[in-house]
Amino acid sequence: MPRSRLCALCLGAALTVLSALPAAAADPALSAAQEQAVRDLVRRALVENPEILAEAMEALKAKRIAYQQQAQLQAIRTHAADLTGRADDPVIGGKDAPIVIVEFFDYNCGYCRAAYPDIAAAIKANPDARVVIKDLPVLGEASLAVSRLALAARAQGRYTDFHAALMTFKGRLDEASALEVAKGLKLDVKRLKADAQGKAVEETIARNHLLAGALDISGTPTFIIGETLIPGRIDGEMLASAISERRDAAKAKK
């Protein structure tokens, strides 16, 4: 057996013993001399083979990632109804389209805006797919104000138009610029401003933030397709592939 592998095994055994030392204090299974011998073994193994520490850190990182992925998968399953089944969530595409893509986004997120044309094109090309929109204003008060106005447009049946105009706006959005966009679309601005402060809008944004927290979503855009969480921008090719995979999976179940 190679020396480095032997040392790694020794270190593993030694660390196992060390992890039990607090409990051993109450039950003196190890003498002071034995405890010191274990510590010396660990020290010598690390000094002679420092790469062991790097290997251990990589293994720990991989374990944490696997745990996070499993936790996110469970959270997606637990919150499936909130992700895809709420009647008041804005949708791009057919309300009853069976293939569901969930997007958490911020109107001032550059990657969110960059992804929008690909999302719109993918939904146009795939009438059996829809995007459930989750406003997640995380980039300050300006983003929050814009999300409030956008969600308020639901009451006028104009969310989709307003959303598209905001996502293709050039420059940073705030309340004033969003209201100018609304005027250009002939929305009832007075009503829009009033509805933006309403309970329905407040509840939607609060619910989205709670849901993002439960899914450990830390930034925008974040997409959920099926039971897969994808952080960051996705392009048209990735969307087409994901939609095709979901379509094939649905066929396989029949």
Secondary structure, 3 states (H helix, E strand, C coil): CCHHHHHHHHHHHHHHHHHCHHHHHHCCCCCHHHHHHHHHHHHHHHHHCCHHHHHHHHHHHHHHHHHHHHHHHHHHHHCHHHHHCCCCCCEEECCCCCEEEEEEECCCCHHHHHHHHHHHHHHHHCCCEEEEEEECCCCCHHHHHHHHHHHHHHHHCCHHHHHHHHHCCCCCCCHHHHHHHHHHCCCCHHHHHHHHCCHHHHHHHHHHHHHHHHCCCCCCCEEEECCEEEECCCCHHHHHHHHHHHHHHHHHHC
